[in-house]
């Protein structure tokens, strides 16, 4: 990095250049030449403050869950590194590079280290908290080496709504004390790798049933209820001196004098509650301004950017109309508004130069070793009947693999030690059935991608067969099954090979499940 952050501190910097620092438009790893040229123009002419990287235009959540085909790119990580280096080389002022990497770069980039979802980390018992620190540090090191400064994580939403379409597995759970404890541990790991963190989605996206990428969720709770639950993790995070908070696109009328306005556009929430009541002094980042819950409200270019800035956001993430937004802010904002946000962003940018980026290959062996430890700590015995399970060893059993997974090493590992026959739901001959369930989707829409007929068949055989079920996915999947008839249910959470290895060791009685379910599986 050849830039000097002190160049920005020059009091001679113009008002327009200061406004440019408020913008962090989307940058795509798999972009067209035209898209790259457009960003180059924004960097050179408008001196924007940062870039937020995504895989591709087709991969963004506002693509209505995949109506456009996402083209895989096995060389994404090399391309990402090249683009960051290129954009920084042409920037008049150093760019703040951010990305969503809640469970590692793999959230956005192929062939990069992947770590467990937050809900999996939420299952770790208290004595295994150090592993969450290690996850944060590993992710931080991965980001640091390719020039990323800010991870838009952790999520501190308390997931109390099992039908939540967008948070769910991204939350550490539904106990507010454990959510913030685990989030701060993750955050500390990142910080020790010299990566900035961001707590989201203020004032709390856990109790929603609408995807804010598409529509505006409305939470009908009192202010007292919000303070006692949703706001609690943010209050504790602010006390801990965190870097930044991201505002969610959700409405809480009790906090906005009865108005159903998105928190990202609400002065009452950002300036009134976050700044004045909770005394947060760090950077406020808007959730992506392309999300349909807000973007469809302001057809006039620049109007949304101004509205978000005026409400109190310092950094405008995924701003789609930079030129018009800058002009509108310049026209309407007070000098005090501009100075306050500018200085907050400068303070954040000063932090981003702590430590040096080290070009190196990802340590995949270290990642696997950590994932093995995480698998051991999180594996959860949801229901356990050892007597019934012993029947598998004495009487024999059949195995079934359901869902989408390239290889089922779980069953393969078991077959090395105990003779068993692999079959399917339509050809069952044995009383004892071992089911490895790999839900196609981590999200609850359409029963997590599981065919309705398959669920009916599982429910039917569970009444007449002795079933041991291992779930390699979101624990909320169990709400789609008649679990009262299944004697043994083990939640593995992830389908990684490391997690399958530990699951097979558990079935073979070589490992004891010590994980604690971080949610309540109410129907």
C-alpha positions as CSV (number, residue, x, y, z in Angstrom):
1,X,0.0,0.0,0.0
2,X,1.6,3.3,-1.1
3,X,-1.2,5.5,0.2
4,X,-0.8,7.7,3.3
5,X,-4.0,8.0,5.3
6,X,-2.7,11.4,6.6
7,X,-3.3,12.8,3.1
8,X,-7.0,12.6,3.8
9,X,-6.5,14.5,7.0
10,X,-5.3,17.5,5.1
11,X,-7.8,20.4,6.0
12,X,-7.6,21.5,2.4
13,X,-9.6,18.5,1.2
14,X,-12.8,19.8,-0.5
15,X,-16.4,19.4,0.7
16,X,-17.1,17.2,-2.3
17,X,-14.1,15.0,-1.6
18,X,-15.3,14.5,1.9
19,X,-18.7,13.5,0.7
20,X,-17.1,11.0,-1.7
21,X,-15.7,9.2,1.4
22,X,-19.3,8.3,2.5
23,X,-19.8,5.9,-0.5
24,X,-18.9,2.2,-0.7
25,X,-20.5,0.9,-3.9
26,X,-20.6,-2.8,-4.8
27,X,-17.6,-4.2,-6.6
28,X,-17.9,-7.6,-8.3
29,X,-15.2,-10.2,-8.5
30,X,-16.7,-11.6,-11.7
31,X,-17.4,-8.3,-13.4
32,X,-17.5,-7.1,-17.0
33,X,-14.9,-4.7,-18.4
34,X,-17.7,-2.1,-18.5
35,X,-18.4,-2.6,-14.8
36,X,-14.8,-2.3,-13.9
37,X,-14.4,0.9,-16.0
38,X,-17.4,2.4,-14.2
39,X,-15.8,1.7,-10.8
40,X,-12.5,3.1,-12.0
41,X,-14.4,6.4,-12.9
42,X,-16.0,6.5,-9.4
43,X,-12.6,6.0,-7.7
44,X,-10.7,8.6,-9.8
45,X,-13.3,11.3,-10.4
46,X,-15.5,11.0,-7.3
47,X,-12.9,9.8,-4.8
48,X,-15.2,7.3,-3.2
49,X,-14.3,6.0,0.3
50,X,-14.5,2.3,-0.2
51,X,-15.7,-0.8,-2.1
52,X,-17.9,-3.6,-0.8
53,X,-17.1,-6.8,-2.7
54,X,-19.6,-9.4,-3.9
55,X,-19.1,-12.5,-6.1
56,X,-21.1,-11.3,-9.1
57,X,-24.2,-9.4,-10.0
58,X,-26.2,-12.6,-10.4
59,X,-25.2,-13.7,-6.9
60,X,-26.6,-10.7,-5.0
61,X,-29.6,-11.5,-2.7
62,X,-31.9,-9.1,-4.6
63,X,-31.6,-11.5,-7.5
64,X,-34.7,-13.2,-5.9
65,X,-32.8,-16.2,-4.8
66,X,-31.3,-17.2,-8.1
67,X,-33.4,-16.2,-11.1
68,X,-30.2,-15.4,-12.8
69,X,-27.5,-18.1,-13.2
70,X,-24.5,-17.7,-10.9
71,X,-21.4,-18.7,-13.0
72,X,-18.8,-20.3,-10.9
73,X,-15.2,-19.1,-11.2
74,X,-12.5,-21.4,-9.8
75,X,-10.0,-18.5,-9.9
76,X,-12.2,-16.0,-8.0
77,X,-9.7,-15.5,-5.2
78,X,-6.9,-14.6,-7.6
79,X,-9.2,-12.2,-9.4
80,X,-10.3,-10.6,-6.1
81,X,-6.7,-10.0,-5.1
82,X,-5.9,-8.5,-8.5
83,X,-8.9,-6.2,-8.4
84,X,-8.2,-4.9,-4.9
85,X,-4.6,-4.2,-5.8
86,X,-5.7,-2.4,-9.0
87,X,-8.4,-0.3,-7.5
88,X,-6.1,0.8,-4.6
89,X,-3.4,1.7,-7.1
90,X,-5.7,4.2,-8.9
91,X,-7.4,5.6,-5.8
92,X,-6.5,9.2,-4.8
93,X,-7.2,8.2,-1.2
94,X,-6.9,4.7,0.3
95,X,-10.1,2.7,-0.1
96,X,-11.8,0.9,2.7
97,X,-12.3,-2.6,1.4
98,X,-15.1,-4.6,2.9
99,X,-16.9,-7.9,2.3
100,X,-19.5,-10.2,3.9
101,X,-17.4,-13.1,5.3
102,X,-19.6,-14.3,8.2
103,X,-18.3,-17.8,7.8
104,X,-15.2,-17.0,5.9
105,X,-14.3,-15.8,2.4
106,X,-16.3,-18.9,1.1
107,X,-19.4,-16.8,1.7
108,X,-18.5,-14.8,-1.5
109,X,-15.5,-16.6,-3.0
110,X,-15.0,-20.1,-4.4
111,X,-12.2,-22.4,-3.3
112,X,-11.4,-20.5,-0.1
113,X,-11.5,-21.6,3.5
114,X,-15.0,-22.1,4.9
115,X,-15.8,-22.2,8.6
116,X,-19.1,-23.1,10.3
117,X,-22.2,-20.9,10.3
118,X,-22.9,-18.9,13.4
119,X,-25.7,-21.3,14.6
120,X,-23.1,-24.1,14.7
121,X,-20.7,-21.9,16.8
122,X,-23.8,-21.2,18.9
123,X,-23.9,-24.9,19.8
124,X,-20.4,-24.8,21.4
125,X,-20.5,-25.2,25.2
126,X,-19.1,-22.4,27.3
127,X,-15.8,-24.3,27.9
128,X,-15.1,-24.3,24.1
129,X,-15.5,-20.5,23.5
130,X,-11.8,-20.2,22.6
131,X,-12.7,-22.0,19.3
132,X,-14.9,-19.1,18.3
133,X,-11.9,-16.7,18.9
134,X,-9.9,-19.0,16.6
135,X,-12.6,-18.8,13.9
136,X,-12.5,-15.0,14.0
137,X,-8.8,-14.9,13.9
138,X,-8.6,-17.4,11.0
139,X,-11.1,-15.5,9.0
140,X,-9.3,-12.3,9.8
141,X,-6.0,-13.7,8.6
142,X,-7.6,-14.9,5.4
143,X,-9.1,-11.4,4.7
144,X,-5.9,-9.6,5.7
145,X,-3.7,-11.3,3.2
146,X,-5.7,-10.2,0.2
147,X,-6.2,-6.6,1.2
148,X,-9.6,-6.6,2.9
149,X,-10.0,-4.3,5.9
150,X,-13.5,-4.7,7.1
151,X,-15.6,-7.9,7.6
152,X,-19.3,-7.1,7.8
153,X,-19.7,-9.5,10.7
154,X,-20.6,-10.7,13.3
155,X,-24.4,-11.0,13.2
156,X,-25.8,-10.3,16.6
157,X,-29.5,-10.7,15.7
158,X,-31.3,-13.0,18.3
159,X,-33.1,-15.5,16.2
160,X,-36.4,-16.0,18.0
161,X,-38.5,-16.5,14.9
162,X,-38.0,-20.1,13.5
163,X,-39.5,-18.9,10.2
164,X,-37.0,-16.1,9.7
165,X,-36.1,-16.3,6.0
166,X,-32.9,-14.4,6.1
167,X,-31.2,-14.7,9.5
168,X,-31.7,-18.1,11.1
169,X,-28.5,-20.0,10.6
170,X,-26.6,-16.7,10.6
171,X,-27.4,-16.1,14.2
172,X,-25.6,-17.5,17.2
173,X,-29.0,-18.5,18.7
174,X,-31.8,-17.1,20.7
175,X,-30.3,-16.5,24.1
176,X,-29.2,-12.9,24.2
177,X,-26.4,-13.4,26.7
178,X,-24.8,-16.2,24.7
179,X,-25.3,-14.3,21.4
180,X,-23.3,-11.3,22.5
181,X,-20.7,-13.4,24.3
182,X,-20.0,-15.5,21.2
183,X,-20.1,-12.4,18.9
184,X,-17.6,-10.5,21.0
185,X,-15.3,-13.5,21.1
186,X,-15.5,-13.8,17.3
187,X,-14.9,-10.0,17.0
188,X,-11.8,-10.2,19.2
189,X,-10.3,-12.9,17.0
190,X,-10.8,-10.7,14.0
191,X,-9.3,-7.7,15.8
192,X,-6.2,-9.6,16.8
193,X,-5.8,-10.4,13.1
194,X,-6.0,-6.6,12.4
195,X,-9.4,-6.8,10.7
196,X,-12.2,-4.4,11.5
197,X,-15.6,-5.8,12.5
198,X,-19.2,-4.7,12.1
199,X,-22.1,-5.7,14.3
200,X,-25.4,-6.2,12.5
201,X,-28.4,-5.7,11.9
202,X,-29.3,-2.9,14.2
203,X,-31.8,-2.7,15.9
204,X,-32.3,-6.5,15.5
205,X,-33.4,-8.7,12.6
206,X,-34.0,-11.9,14.5
207,X,-37.8,-11.8,15.0
208,X,-38.8,-11.2,11.4
209,X,-40.6,-13.3,8.8
210,X,-39.9,-11.2,5.8
211,X,-36.6,-11.1,3.8
212,X,-35.5,-7.5,3.8
213,X,-33.7,-8.0,0.5
214,X,-37.2,-8.1,-1.0
215,X,-39.7,-6.5,1.4
216,X,-39.7,-4.5,4.6
217,X,-40.1,-6.5,7.8
218,X,-42.1,-4.9,10.6
219,X,-41.5,-5.7,14.2
220,X,-44.5,-4.9,16.4
221,X,-42.8,-4.8,19.8
222,X,-42.8,-2.1,22.4
223,X,-39.7,0.0,23.0
224,X,-39.2,-1.7,26.3
225,X,-39.3,-5.2,24.7
226,X,-36.8,-4.0,22.0
227,X,-34.4,-2.8,24.7
228,X,-34.8,-6.0,26.7
229,X,-34.2,-8.3,23.8
230,X,-33.1,-7.1,20.3
231,X,-31.1,-4.1,21.4
232,X,-29.3,-6.0,24.2
233,X,-26.4,-7.4,22.2
234,X,-25.8,-4.0,20.6
235,X,-25.8,-2.2,24.0
236,X,-23.1,-4.7,25.2
237,X,-21.1,-4.4,22.0
238,X,-21.1,-0.6,22.3
239,X,-19.8,-0.9,25.9
240,X,-17.0,-3.1,24.5
241,X,-15.9,-0.3,22.1
242,X,-16.7,-1.8,18.7
243,X,-15.7,-0.2,15.4
244,X,-19.0,-0.1,13.5
245,X,-22.7,-1.0,13.4
246,X,-24.7,-1.9,10.3
247,X,-28.3,-0.7,10.2
248,X,-30.9,-3.2,9.0
249,X,-33.8,-2.6,6.6
250,X,-36.6,-3.2,9.1
251,X,-39.3,-1.2,10.7
252,X,-40.1,-0.9,14.4
253,X,-43.0,1.6,14.8
254,X,-42.5,1.8,18.6
255,X,-39.1,3.3,18.0
256,X,-40.2,5.8,15.2
257,X,-43.3,7.4,16.7
258,X,-45.6,4.9,15.0
259,X,-44.1,5.2,11.5
260,X,-43.4,2.0,9.5
261,X,-40.1,3.4,8.2
262,X,-36.9,1.4,7.6
263,X,-34.4,1.8,10.4
264,X,-31.8,2.7,7.8
265,X,-33.8,5.8,6.9
266,X,-34.9,6.8,10.4
267,X,-33.4,9.6,12.4
268,X,-35.3,8.5,15.4
269,X,-33.5,5.2,15.4
270,X,-30.0,6.1,14.3
271,X,-29.6,9.6,15.8
272,X,-32.1,9.3,18.5
273,X,-31.5,5.8,19.9
274,X,-28.1,4.6,18.6
275,X,-26.3,7.9,19.0
276,X,-28.1,9.8,21.8
277,X,-29.5,7.0,24.0
278,X,-26.8,4.3,23.5
279,X,-23.9,6.8,23.0
280,X,-22.4,5.0,20.0
281,X,-19.5,7.0,18.6
282,X,-18.3,4.6,15.9
283,X,-19.2,4.4,12.2
284,X,-22.7,3.7,11.2
285,X,-23.0,1.6,8.0
286,X,-26.2,1.3,6.0
287,X,-27.3,-2.2,4.9
288,X,-27.1,-2.5,1.1
289,X,-29.0,0.3,-0.5
290,X,-29.9,-1.9,-3.5
291,X,-32.2,-4.0,-1.3
292,X,-35.8,-3.8,-2.5
293,X,-37.2,-2.9,0.9
294,X,-35.8,0.6,0.4
295,X,-34.6,0.9,-3.1
296,X,-38.1,0.7,-4.6
297,X,-39.2,3.7,-2.5
298,X,-37.0,6.3,-4.2
299,X,-37.1,6.2,-8.0
300,X,-35.4,9.5,-8.2
301,X,-31.6,8.9,-8.4
302,X,-29.7,10.2,-5.4
303,X,-32.8,10.6,-3.2
304,X,-32.2,7.3,-1.3
305,X,-28.6,8.1,-0.8
306,X,-29.4,11.5,0.7
307,X,-32.2,10.1,2.8
308,X,-29.9,7.4,4.3
309,X,-27.1,9.9,5.0
310,X,-29.5,12.4,6.5
311,X,-30.9,9.7,8.8
312,X,-27.4,9.2,10.2
313,X,-25.5,6.6,8.2
314,X,-21.9,7.5,7.7
315,X,-21.0,4.8,5.1
316,X,-23.5,4.1,2.3
317,X,-23.1,0.5,1.4
318,X,-24.0,-0.7,-2.1
319,X,-25.0,2.8,-3.2
320,X,-26.2,2.5,-6.8
321,X,-26.3,6.2,-7.6
322,X,-23.0,7.7,-6.4
323,X,-22.8,10.7,-8.7
324,X,-26.4,11.8,-8.1
325,X,-26.2,10.9,-4.4
326,X,-23.1,13.0,-3.9
327,X,-24.7,16.0,-5.5
328,X,-27.9,15.6,-3.5
329,X,-25.9,15.4,-0.2
330,X,-23.8,18.4,-1.2
331,X,-27.0,20.4,-1.9
332,X,-28.8,19.4,1.3
333,X,-26.4,18.5,4.1
334,X,-25.1,20.9,6.7
335,X,-21.4,21.4,7.2
336,X,-21.7,19.8,10.6
337,X,-23.3,16.6,9.2
338,X,-20.5,16.3,6.7
339,X,-17.7,16.9,9.2
340,X,-19.0,14.5,11.8
341,X,-19.4,11.6,9.3
342,X,-16.1,12.4,7.6
343,X,-14.1,12.3,10.9
344,X,-15.7,9.1,11.9
345,X,-14.7,7.4,8.7
346,X,-11.2,8.8,9.0
347,X,-10.9,7.3,12.4
348,X,-11.9,3.9,11.0
349,X,-9.5,4.2,8.1
350,X,-6.6,5.0,10.5
351,X,-7.3,1.6,12.2
352,X,-7.3,-0.3,8.9
353,X,-3.6,0.2,8.4
354,X,-2.6,-1.5,11.6
355,X,-0.5,-4.6,10.7
356,X,0.7,-5.5,7.2
357,X,-0.9,-7.7,4.6
358,X,1.1,-10.9,4.1
359,X,0.8,-12.6,0.7
360,X,0.6,-16.4,1.4
361,X,-1.4,-19.4,0.5
362,X,-4.4,-20.3,2.6
363,X,-3.6,-22.9,5.3
364,X,-6.2,-25.5,4.4
365,X,-4.7,-28.0,6.8
366,X,-5.1,-25.6,9.7
367,X,-8.6,-24.8,8.6
368,X,-9.5,-28.5,8.6
369,X,-7.9,-29.0,12.0
370,X,-10.0,-26.2,13.4
371,X,-13.2,-27.5,11.8
372,X,-12.5,-30.9,13.4
373,X,-12.4,-29.2,16.8
374,X,-15.5,-27.3,16.0
375,X,-17.3,-30.4,14.9
376,X,-16.4,-32.2,18.1
377,X,-17.6,-29.3,20.2
378,X,-20.8,-28.5,18.5
379,X,-22.2,-32.0,17.7
380,X,-25.5,-32.1,19.6
381,X,-27.5,-35.1,20.8
382,X,-31.0,-33.7,20.4
383,X,-32.6,-37.0,21.3
384,X,-30.7,-40.0,22.6
385,X,-31.8,-43.6,23.4
386,X,-28.7,-45.7,23.8
387,X,-30.7,-48.9,24.2
388,X,-32.3,-48.4,20.8
389,X,-29.0,-47.5,19.3
390,X,-27.4,-50.6,20.6
391,X,-29.9,-52.6,18.5
392,X,-28.0,-51.3,15.4
393,X,-24.9,-53.0,16.5
394,X,-26.5,-56.3,17.6
395,X,-29.2,-56.7,14.9
396,X,-27.7,-54.8,11.9
397,X,-29.1,-51.9,10.0
398,X,-29.7,-50.2,6.7
399,X,-28.4,-46.8,5.7
400,X,-30.0,-44.0,3.7
401,X,-28.5,-40.8,2.4
402,X,-31.0,-38.0,1.7
403,X,-30.3,-34.7,0.1
404,X,-27.5,-33.1,-1.9
405,X,-23.9,-33.9,-1.0
406,X,-21.1,-34.9,-3.3
407,X,-19.9,-37.7,-1.1
408,X,-21.3,-39.1,2.1
409,X,-18.1,-39.9,4.0
410,X,-20.3,-40.2,7.1
411,X,-21.7,-43.5,5.9
412,X,-18.5,-44.6,4.2
413,X,-16.6,-44.2,7.5
414,X,-19.2,-46.3,9.3
415,X,-19.1,-49.1,6.6
416,X,-15.4,-49.5,7.3
417,X,-16.2,-50.7,10.8
418,X,-19.7,-52.2,10.7
419,X,-21.2,-54.1,7.8
420,X,-24.4,-52.3,6.6
421,X,-26.5,-52.0,3.5
422,X,-27.2,-48.7,1.8
423,X,-30.7,-48.4,0.4
424,X,-33.4,-45.8,-0.2
425,X,-36.8,-44.9,1.3
426,X,-38.7,-47.1,-1.2
427,X,-36.7,-50.3,-0.5
428,X,-36.5,-50.7,3.2
429,X,-36.2,-54.2,4.6
430,X,-34.6,-53.8,8.0
431,X,-36.1,-52.6,11.2
432,X,-33.1,-50.4,12.1
433,X,-32.5,-47.5,9.8
434,X,-29.7,-45.0,9.9
435,X,-30.6,-41.8,8.0
436,X,-28.0,-39.2,6.9
437,X,-30.0,-36.1,6.1
438,X,-28.4,-33.4,4.0
439,X,-31.0,-30.6,3.3
440,X,-30.4,-29.0,-0.1
441,X,-30.9,-25.5,1.4
442,X,-29.8,-23.8,4.6
443,X,-32.8,-21.5,4.4
444,X,-36.4,-22.4,5.4
445,X,-38.1,-21.7,2.1
446,X,-39.8,-24.7,0.6
447,X,-38.9,-27.0,3.6
448,X,-35.2,-26.3,3.2
449,X,-35.4,-27.6,-0.4
450,X,-36.6,-31.0,0.8
451,X,-39.3,-32.7,-1.4
452,X,-42.6,-32.9,0.4
453,X,-42.9,-36.6,-0.5
454,X,-39.6,-37.4,1.1
455,X,-40.6,-35.7,4.3
456,X,-43.9,-37.7,4.3
457,X,-42.0,-40.9,3.8
458,X,-39.6,-40.2,6.7
459,X,-42.5,-39.4,8.9
460,X,-44.3,-42.6,7.9
461,X,-41.4,-44.9,8.4
462,X,-40.5,-43.3,11.7
463,X,-43.7,-44.8,13.2
464,X,-42.7,-48.4,12.3
465,X,-38.9,-48.4,12.2
466,X,-36.1,-47.8,14.7
467,X,-34.5,-44.7,13.2
468,X,-31.3,-42.9,14.1
469,X,-31.2,-39.6,12.3
470,X,-28.1,-37.5,11.7
471,X,-28.9,-34.0,10.4
472,X,-26.1,-32.3,8.4
473,X,-27.8,-28.9,8.2
474,X,-30.0,-26.2,9.8
475,X,-31.5,-27.6,13.0
476,X,-34.8,-25.9,12.2
477,X,-35.2,-28.7,9.6
478,X,-36.4,-30.8,12.5
479,X,-39.6,-28.7,12.6
480,X,-40.6,-30.3,9.3
481,X,-40.5,-33.9,10.8
482,X,-42.5,-35.9,13.3
483,X,-39.5,-36.1,15.7
484,X,-41.6,-37.6,18.5
485,X,-41.4,-41.0,16.7
486,X,-37.6,-40.9,16.3
487,X,-35.6,-42.2,19.2
488,X,-32.1,-40.9,18.2
489,X,-31.5,-37.5,16.6
490,X,-28.0,-36.0,16.3
491,X,-27.5,-32.5,14.9
492,X,-24.2,-32.1,13.0
493,X,-25.1,-28.7,11.5
494,X,-22.5,-28.7,8.7
495,X,-21.8,-31.1,5.8
496,X,-18.1,-30.5,5.7
497,X,-16.0,-33.7,5.6
498,X,-14.6,-32.8,9.0
499,X,-18.1,-32.7,10.5
500,X,-19.1,-36.0,8.8
501,X,-15.9,-37.6,10.2
502,X,-16.9,-36.6,13.8
503,X,-20.5,-37.7,13.2
504,X,-19.4,-41.2,12.1
505,X,-17.1,-41.4,15.2
506,X,-20.1,-40.5,17.3
507,X,-22.3,-43.3,15.8
508,X,-19.4,-45.7,16.4
509,X,-19.3,-44.5,20.0
510,X,-15.8,-43.1,19.7
511,X,-17.0,-39.5,20.5
512,X,-19.5,-38.1,22.9
513,X,-21.8,-35.2,21.8
514,X,-21.3,-32.2,24.0
515,X,-23.0,-29.5,21.9
516,X,-25.9,-27.5,23.2
517,X,-28.8,-26.6,20.9
518,X,-28.7,-22.8,20.6
519,X,-32.4,-22.5,19.7
520,X,-35.8,-23.9,20.8
521,X,-37.4,-26.0,18.1
522,X,-41.0,-25.0,18.7
523,X,-43.4,-25.7,15.8
